[in-house]
Amino acid sequence: GFKNVLCLEYEELQFDDNSELPKLVSNLTAKLARRFEFFFGAKPEWSALDHQSAAVKRLEDTSALVVEMQNQSVDSVDLKYAVHGRVKGGSARLRRRLLKLKEPNSTDYATGHGRRRLSVALPNGDCEITAALPARGVEKSYAASYPGCG
């Protein structure tokens, strides 16, 4: 693998309500610090608890702003959080959480239904490519993406 790449599973980025954010941020911070210790050192400044608390607050504020701006024009933009009006949320689960809807029998995208899995996150943060390789002689390249990257 590549030392400068961190692979995360979709489920690691999901939360149902804001009470789960501190644990989510703590887990991601630990994973980032462990994976990139060669660059940031053993105890990076950004891993301190006050920085994690600031990250939680930013996620809470962003979620609240997404809900607030859903009925505004698509031309409306909050420059601090880069949120546009009429945001629809990246998944059915996110939309339900943001809008506080309870939709029975809806597909949960976190299980992987309806999505092609190109890689698997390994415990050390590396990625295992699971997609079929192209035929011999065909040039190949890889790119990273995240939910909502469009």
C-alpha positions in Angstrom: 0.0 0.0 0.0 0.8 3.7 0.1 2.0 5.3 3.4 0.2 8.6 2.5 -3.3 7.0 2.0 -5.9 6.3 4.7 -8.8 4.0 3.8 -12.0 4.4 5.8 -15.1 2.2 5.6 -18.4 4.0 4.9 -19.8 2.9 8.2 -17.0 4.7 10.1 -18.3 8.0 8.9 -22.0 7.4 9.8 -23.8 8.6 12.9 -27.5 8.7 13.8 -27.5 11.6 16.1 -25.2 14.2 17.5 -24.5 12.3 20.7 -22.4 9.9 18.6 -20.2 12.6 17.2 -17.5 12.7 20.0 -16.9 9.0 19.6 -16.8 9.3 15.8 -14.3 12.2 15.9 -12.2 10.4 18.5 -12.0 7.2 16.5 -11.1 9.1 13.3 -8.5 11.2 15.1 -6.9 8.1 16.5 -6.9 6.4 13.1 -5.4 9.5 11.4 -2.7 9.9 14.1 -1.7 6.2 14.0 -1.6 6.1 10.2 0.4 9.3 9.7 2.6 9.1 12.8 5.6 9.1 10.4 4.7 12.6 9.4 3.0 14.3 12.4 4.9 12.5 15.2 3.6 10.5 18.1 1.1 13.1 19.6 0.0 15.6 16.9 -1.3 18.9 18.2 -4.6 18.4 16.3 -5.3 15.2 18.2 -5.7 17.1 21.6 -9.1 16.9 23.2 -9.9 20.6 22.7 -9.3 20.2 18.9 -11.6 17.2 18.9 -14.2 19.2 20.7 -13.9 21.9 18.1 -14.4 19.3 15.3 -17.5 18.0 17.0 -18.9 21.5 17.3 -18.2 22.1 13.6 -20.0 18.9 12.6 -23.0 19.8 14.8 -23.1 23.3 13.3 -22.8 22.0 9.8 -25.7 19.5 10.3 -27.9 22.2 11.7 -27.0 24.5 8.8 -27.9 21.8 6.2 -31.3 21.5 7.7 -31.8 25.3 7.9 -30.7 25.8 4.2 -32.8 23.0 2.7 -35.6 25.3 1.7 -33.3 28.2 0.5 -32.3 28.8 -3.1 -29.5 26.7 -4.5 -27.7 30.0 -5.0 -27.6 30.5 -1.2 -24.1 29.6 0.2 -22.7 29.7 3.7 -19.0 30.4 3.0 -17.8 29.3 6.5 -19.2 25.7 6.2 -19.5 25.5 2.3 -23.1 24.5 2.5 -25.5 25.4 -0.4 -29.2 25.8 -0.3 -31.4 22.8 -1.2 -28.9 20.3 0.0 -30.4 16.8 -0.3 -28.0 14.9 1.9 -25.8 12.1 0.5 -27.8 9.0 1.5 -31.2 8.0 2.6 -29.9 7.5 6.1 -28.5 11.0 6.2 -31.7 12.5 4.9 -33.8 10.7 7.4 -31.5 11.8 10.3 -31.5 15.4 9.1 -35.2 15.6 8.5 -36.1 13.4 11.5 -38.1 11.1 9.2 -39.0 7.5 10.0 -39.3 5.7 6.7 -40.1 2.0 7.1 -38.7 -0.5 4.7 -36.2 2.0 3.2 -32.8 0.8 1.9 -29.9 1.4 4.3 -26.9 2.3 2.1 -24.5 1.6 4.9 -24.9 -2.1 4.3 -23.5 -1.7 0.8 -26.7 -2.4 -1.1 -26.7 -0.7 -4.5 -23.0 0.4 -4.4 -20.0 -1.2 -6.0 -17.3 -1.9 -3.5 -13.9 -1.1 -4.9 -11.7 -1.5 -1.8 -11.7 -2.7 1.8 -10.1 -0.7 4.6 -7.5 -2.8 6.4 -7.0 -2.5 10.2 -3.7 -0.4 9.7 -5.6 2.1 7.5 -4.3 0.7 4.3 -6.6 -0.2 1.4 -7.0 -3.5 -0.3 -8.3 -3.0 -3.9 -11.1 -5.4 -4.5 -12.2 -4.3 -8.0 -11.4 -6.6 -10.9 -8.2 -5.5 -12.7 -8.4 -4.4 -16.3 -7.1 -6.6 -19.1 -3.3 -6.8 -19.5 -1.9 -3.8 -21.4 -4.8 -1.5 -20.4 -3.6 1.5 -18.5 -5.1 1.8 -15.0 -5.3 4.6 -12.4 -6.9 4.8 -9.0 -8.8 7.7 -7.3 -10.2 8.3 -3.9 -13.7 9.5 -3.1 -16.0 10.1 -0.2 -19.7 10.2 0.2 -21.1 13.4 -1.2 -18.1 14.3 -3.3 -20.3 14.4 -6.4 
